[in-house]
Amino acid sequence: MQQEIWFDKYRIIKLLGSGGTAEVYLAEHIKLHSFRAIKYISKHHPLYKSQLKEAQILKELKHSCIPIIYDIEEDEDGSYIIEQYLEGISLRDYVLRSNPLHKYIIIQFALQICDLIKYLHSAKRPVLYLDLQPQNIIVTDSTLKLIDFGSAMFCDEVDENVDYYGTKGYAAPELYSRNKADERSDIYGIGMLLYFMVSGHDIRTDMVKMDHIDFKKCPKRLKAIIIQCLRYNPSQRYSSVSQLEKHLSAIMKKRTHLLKPGSSIEIGIAGAQSRIGTTHLSFRLCRYFNDKKISCIYVEENKSRCIRQIQNRYFGLNKNQDIIQINGIPMAEMDLARDRDVSGFNIVVKDYGCLDRENKAEFFRSHYKILVLGAKDWELRKSEELLDMVSEYKDVIYLFNYLDGKQFQQVIKNMDNKNCMRIPYEPNPFIKPKDKISKEFFRELLGMFKELDL
């Protein structure tokens, strides 16, 4: 049987596979005697124009995890993308044959994907892939290759009216609801890949909660990473692939030290109004750090005189150069804080109370900035005023107090994908977090701090 010759260059050997929008053929370059994969997209297909965008995207990309694009041809029937032929098996087949994968193989694979997606997001014209699934990844030796960019989009072309074509069960929830996709949609996809590599099966749903899914013997730190990637609301996922990459790398390195000796990180906490819970949260955060054997001091940067009021109720408190120990937490009063050298503490939690024009500049000098908002009818005006005041700042974490889960979901719809979390209720700020919700809250909160990996 005579084999077809395409474009006077390529001898077609066989059909490798076909999908809803394209067919892929194995071909031999006649002069070079090397194999190529040719992806044919029919002009008669209703999605032809959107699929042709794959060629436009790929021709500008060069990465070790992307097949080389040699040429793009066209005739009256369709367009042809000639690319590197990859010998290997899909990640799906690799996992199913090897299941369970060792956690370090899973993380090595995930780090390759993170490096690639980070490259796409930072390209000269940034790209969202939007269809991360094990069938679109080829394992060649120990290297992964990402194929099928048919669902990818340039970031500057994404809006709420665009159609997405991700794979059900792997696409981020916002793609189903036609909300605007962004880099965090690909982070969700990475989370789904991680889950598949850990469990060996898919999740055929756009679930709101991932906590109770069977992770078998998945290590706790890896499970926490997966859960954060798969948060239903994008604002609760990792804010960037770099942040996710850092947490995965930490497992590989088995790091035991969180901070360099002698270094300090300042965490500023402020609220939309008085009695919204900034001091309560500050104490809880300090207690969490100290329980983790990370030296942390509470600094009173407001006029509440809270520390003095506590002192008046206790006798025999341990005091060292004006730093007082209350329930195991080192604390410094406002009057002494600005002249104090706190470099001996890894973490400095500064409680600014109600944020206003006077303390705003000082608050925003913190390494990490946390704003506590209320969402009750009588609190909304203050919260809205605060949001207007800080609208120019992007690196802020917004925490909501005294809300249940349903109320929180309603609130974050109006937060424009900002980093938002709900503070779990705990009446005693000095006790160690015991319940699952509180532990998860602090893990997620600290996951937003680049220097920390707990």
C-alpha positions in Angstrom: 0.0 0.0 0.0 1.5 3.3 -1.1 1.9 5.9 1.7 0.8 9.4 1.2 3.3 12.2 0.8 2.3 15.6 2.3 3.8 18.9 1.2 6.5 17.0 -0.7 8.3 16.5 2.7 6.5 14.1 4.9 5.6 10.4 4.4 2.6 9.5 6.4 3.1 6.3 8.3 -0.1 5.9 10.5 -2.8 7.7 12.4 -1.6 8.1 16.0 -4.9 9.3 17.4 -7.9 11.5 16.9 -10.1 13.7 19.1 -13.1 16.0 18.8 -11.2 18.7 16.8 -8.1 17.2 15.3 -6.2 14.1 14.1 -2.5 13.3 14.8 -0.4 11.4 12.3 3.1 9.8 12.6 5.2 10.9 9.6 8.7 10.6 8.4 10.7 13.6 7.0 11.8 12.2 3.7 15.1 14.0 3.4 16.1 14.0 7.1 14.8 10.5 7.8 13.4 11.6 11.2 10.0 11.2 12.6 7.5 14.0 13.0 4.0 14.2 14.5 1.5 16.1 12.3 -1.6 17.5 13.8 -4.4 18.1 11.3 -7.2 20.5 12.0 -10.0 20.6 9.5 -11.3 23.9 8.2 -14.8 22.4 8.1 -14.8 21.9 11.9 -16.9 24.6 13.7 -14.1 25.2 16.1 -11.4 25.5 13.5 -10.5 29.1 14.2 -10.2 28.6 17.9 -8.1 25.4 17.4 -5.8 27.2 14.9 -4.9 29.5 17.8 -2.8 26.5 19.1 -0.4 27.1 16.2 -0.2 30.8 16.9 0.6 30.1 20.6 3.1 27.3 20.0 5.2 29.1 17.4 6.3 31.6 20.1 7.1 29.1 22.8 10.4 27.3 23.6 10.6 25.1 26.7 12.1 21.7 27.4 8.6 20.4 28.3 7.0 21.5 25.1 7.4 19.6 21.8 9.4 21.5 19.2 7.2 23.0 16.4 9.1 22.7 13.1 6.6 24.0 10.7 2.9 25.0 10.1 1.3 24.2 6.7 -2.1 24.9 5.3 -4.2 23.8 2.3 -7.8 24.1 1.2 -8.9 21.4 3.7 -7.2 22.5 6.9 -4.1 23.4 8.8 -1.2 21.1 9.8 1.1 21.6 12.8 4.4 19.7 12.3 6.0 19.0 15.6 8.5 16.8 17.4 7.5 13.1 17.6 7.6 11.9 21.2 8.2 8.3 22.1 6.7 7.5 25.5 3.4 7.0 27.2 0.8 9.3 28.6 1.0 10.3 32.2 -2.4 8.6 32.6 -1.0 5.2 31.5 2.3 5.8 33.4 0.4 6.3 36.7 -2.0 3.4 36.1 0.9 1.1 35.4 3.0 2.2 38.3 0.4 3.1 40.9 1.1 3.9 43.6 3.8 6.4 42.6 6.5 7.3 45.1 5.8 10.8 46.5 9.2 12.1 45.3 8.4 11.0 41.7 5.0 12.8 42.0 6.7 15.9 43.3 9.5 15.8 40.6 6.8 15.5 37.9 4.8 18.3 39.5 7.8 20.6 39.7 8.4 20.1 35.9 4.8 21.1 35.3 5.1 24.1 37.6 8.3 25.3 35.8 6.4 25.0 32.4 3.2 26.7 33.6 5.3 29.5 35.2 7.1 29.9 31.8 3.7 30.2 30.0 2.4 32.7 32.5 5.5 34.9 32.2 6.0 34.6 28.4 6.3 37.8 26.3 2.6 37.3 25.6 1.4 35.3 28.6 -0.6 32.1 28.0 -3.1 30.2 30.1 -3.1 26.4 29.3 -6.5 25.6 30.9 -6.6 21.9 30.1 -4.1 20.2 32.4 -4.9 16.5 32.4 -2.8 13.3 32.4 -3.8 12.5 28.8 -2.2 15.7 27.6 1.2 14.9 29.1 3.7 12.4 27.6 6.3 10.8 29.9 9.6 10.3 28.0 12.2 8.7 30.3 11.8 11.0 33.3 10.8 14.1 31.4 7.3 15.3 30.9 6.1 16.9 27.6 2.9 18.9 27.5 0.9 18.4 24.3 -2.4 19.6 22.9 -2.6 23.4 23.3 -6.1 23.4 21.8 -7.7 24.9 24.9 -4.8 27.4 25.6 -5.5 31.2 25.4 -3.5 34.3 25.5 -4.1 36.1 28.8 -5.0 39.4 27.1 -7.8 37.7 25.2 -9.5 36.3 28.3 -12.8 37.9 29.4 -16.1 36.8 31.0 -17.7 36.2 27.6 -15.2 33.9 26.1 -15.8 30.1 25.7 -13.5 27.7 27.5 -12.7 24.1 26.3 -11.1 22.4 29.3 -11.7 18.8 30.1 -14.5 18.0 32.6 -13.2 16.8 35.9 -9.9 18.7 35.4 -11.0 22.2 34.4 -11.3 24.8 37.2 -14.8 25.5 38.5 -14.8 29.1 37.1 -14.5 27.7 33.6 -17.9 25.9 34.0 -19.6 29.0 35.3 -18.1 31.3 32.7 -16.3 33.4 35.3 -13.0 34.9 34.1 -10.1 32.5 34.1 -6.6 33.5 35.3 -3.3 32.0 36.4 -5.0 30.3 39.4 -7.2 28.3 36.9 -4.0 26.5 35.9 -3.0 26.1 39.6 -6.3 24.2 40.0 -5.2 22.0 37.0 -1.9 21.2 38.7 -3.8 20.2 41.8 -5.9 17.8 39.8 -2.8 16.3 38.2 -1.3 15.9 41.7 -4.5 14.2 42.9 -4.5 11.8 40.0 -0.9 10.9 40.6 -1.6 10.3 44.3 -4.8 8.4 43.9 -4.7 6.9 40.4 -8.3 8.0 39.6 -10.2 11.1 38.4 -12.8 13.3 40.0 -15.6 13.7 37.6 -17.1 16.8 39.2 -16.5 20.4 39.9 -16.8 19.9 43.7 -16.9 22.8 46.1 -15.1 20.9 48.9 -12.2 18.6 48.6 -11.5 17.7 52.2 -13.2 14.3 52.4 -11.8 12.8 49.2 -9.9 9.6 49.6 -6.2 10.4 49.5 -5.1 6.9 50.6 -1.6 7.2 52.1 -0.9 10.7 50.8 1.6 12.5 53.1 -0.1 15.3 55.1 2.0 18.1 53.6 1.3 17.0 50.1 -2.4 16.6 50.9 -2.5 20.1 52.2 -0.9 21.4 49.0 -3.4 19.6 46.8 -6.4 20.8 48.9 -5.2 24.4 48.6 -4.8 24.1 44.8 -8.3 22.7 44.5 -10.1 25.4 46.4 -13.4 26.2 44.7 -12.8 30.0 44.9 -9.6 31.1 43.1 -8.7 33.6 45.9 -8.2 30.7 48.3 -5.7 28.9 46.0 -2.0 29.6 45.8 -1.7 33.1 44.4 1.0 32.1 41.9 2.7 29.0 40.5 5.9 30.2 42.1 4.3 29.9 45.5 3.1 26.4 44.8 6.5 25.5 43.4 8.2 26.6 46.6 5.9 24.4 48.8 6.6 21.4 46.6 10.3 22.0 46.6 10.2 22.2 50.4 9.0 18.6 50.7 11.9 17.5 48.4 14.5 19.3 50.4 13.1 18.2 53.8 13.9 21.6 55.2 13.7 21.8 58.9 14.6 25.5 59.3 11.9 28.0 58.3 13.9 31.1 58.6 17.5 32.2 58.6 19.0 32.8 62.0 18.7 36.4 63.1 16.1 37.3 60.5 12.7 38.7 61.3 9.4 38.9 59.3 6.9 41.5 60.2 3.2 40.7 60.0 0.9 43.7 60.2 -2.7 43.1 61.3 -5.3 45.8 61.1 -9.1 46.0 61.0 -11.9 48.0 59.4 -13.2 49.1 62.7 -12.7 48.7 66.5 -13.7 45.4 68.1 -13.4 43.5 64.8 -10.9 41.0 66.3 -7.4 42.1 65.4 -6.0 41.6 68.9 -7.7 38.2 69.2 -6.3 37.1 65.8 -2.9 38.4 66.7 -2.7 36.4 69.9 -3.9 33.3 68.1 -1.3 33.7 65.4 1.5 34.3 68.0 0.4 31.1 69.8 0.5 29.1 66.6 4.0 30.2 65.8 5.3 29.6 69.3 3.8 26.1 69.3 5.7 25.5 66.1 8.9 26.5 67.9 9.2 29.7 65.9 10.1 32.6 68.1 7.4 35.2 67.8 6.6 38.5 69.6 3.4 40.5 69.8 3.8 44.2 69.4 1.0 46.5 70.4 0.8 49.2 67.7 -2.5 50.7 68.8 -3.9 52.7 71.7 -6.0 50.0 73.3 -3.6 49.5 76.2 -4.6 45.8 76.0 -1.3 44.6 77.4 -1.4 46.9 80.4 -5.0 45.8 81.1 -3.9 42.1 81.1 -1.0 43.0 83.4 -3.3 44.6 85.9 -5.2 41.3 86.2 -2.1 39.0 86.8 0.7 38.9 89.3 4.2 37.5 88.9 4.3 37.8 85.1 7.8 37.1 83.6 9.3 40.4 82.4 12.6 40.8 80.5 13.7 44.3 79.5 10.1 45.5 79.1 9.0 42.4 77.1 6.4 40.6 79.1 5.4 37.0 78.8 1.6 36.4 78.9 0.4 32.9 78.4 3.7 32.0 76.8 3.6 34.9 74.3 6.3 37.6 74.4 4.6 41.0 74.2 5.7 44.6 74.0 3.6 47.7 74.7 3.1 50.5 72.1 5.1 53.1 74.0 8.2 50.9 74.0 7.8 49.1 70.7 9.3 51.6 68.3 12.6 51.8 70.2 12.9 48.1 70.7 15.2 45.7 68.9 13.2 42.7 68.1 15.6 41.1 65.6 16.0 38.2 68.0 12.5 37.0 67.1 11.8 35.2 63.8 8.2 36.7 63.6 7.0 40.1 64.8 3.2 40.4 64.8 2.2 44.0 64.9 -1.4 44.8 65.9 -2.4 48.1 64.4 -6.0 48.0 65.6 -8.3 50.0 63.4 -6.5 51.1 60.2 -6.6 54.8 59.5 -4.7 57.5 57.7 -2.3 57.9 60.6 -1.1 54.3 60.8 -1.6 53.3 57.1 2.0 54.0 55.9 3.5 52.1 58.9 1.1 49.2 58.4 2.0 48.8 54.7 5.7 48.6 55.5 5.0 45.2 57.0 6.3 42.2 55.0 2.8 40.7 55.1 -0.4 42.6 55.6 -3.6 41.2 57.0 -6.9 43.2 57.1 -9.8 42.0 59.2 -13.2 42.9 57.8 -16.8 42.5 59.0 -19.7 41.6 56.7 -22.7 42.2 58.9 -25.2 44.9 57.7 -23.9 47.4 60.3 -20.2 46.6 59.4 -20.3 46.8 55.7 -19.9 50.6 55.4 -16.7 50.5 57.4 -15.4 47.5 55.4 -16.2 49.3 52.1 -14.4 52.4 53.3 -11.3 50.4 54.1 -11.4 48.6 50.8 -11.4 52.0 49.0 -8.5 53.2 51.2 -6.3 50.2 50.3 -7.5 49.7 46.7 -4.1 50.5 45.2 -2.4 47.7 47.2 -2.4 44.2 45.8 -0.4 42.2 48.4 -3.1 42.2 51.1 -4.7 39.2 52.8 -8.4 39.8 53.7 -9.9 37.9 56.7 -13.5 37.9 57.6 -14.7 37.4 61.2 -17.9 36.1 62.6 -19.2 34.5 59.4 -20.4 31.0 58.6 -19.3 29.2 55.4 -22.5 30.2 53.5 -22.2 33.8 54.4 -18.5 33.8 53.5 -19.2 32.4 50.0 -21.7 35.2 49.4 -19.2 37.9 50.6 -16.2 36.8 48.4 -18.3 37.1 45.3 -17.9 40.8 45.7 -14.1 40.7 46.5 -12.9 40.6 42.9 -10.7 37.5 43.5 -8.7 39.0 46.3 -6.9 36.7 48.8 -9.8 36.1 51.2 -10.2 33.7 54.1 -12.8 33.2 56.9 -11.5 33.2 60.5 -12.8 30.1 62.4 -14.4 30.8 65.7 -12.3 30.2 68.8 -13.2 32.1 72.1 -9.8 31.5 73.7 -6.9 33.0 71.7 -4.3 31.5 73.9 -5.0 27.8 73.3 -3.3 25.6 70.7 -5.6 25.0 67.6 -7.1 21.6 68.0 -10.0 21.3 65.6 -9.4 20.5 61.9 -10.9 23.7 60.6 -8.6 25.9 62.8 -5.5 23.9 61.9 -6.3 24.1 58.2 -7.0 27.9 58.5 -3.5 28.6 59.9 -1.8 26.3 57.3 -3.5 28.1 54.5 -2.8 31.5 55.9 0.9 30.8 56.4 0.9 29.2 52.9 0.5 32.8 51.6 3.7 33.8 53.3 6.6 33.1 50.9 9.3 32.7 53.6 7.4 30.2 55.6 6.7 26.5 55.0 4.9 24.8 57.8 
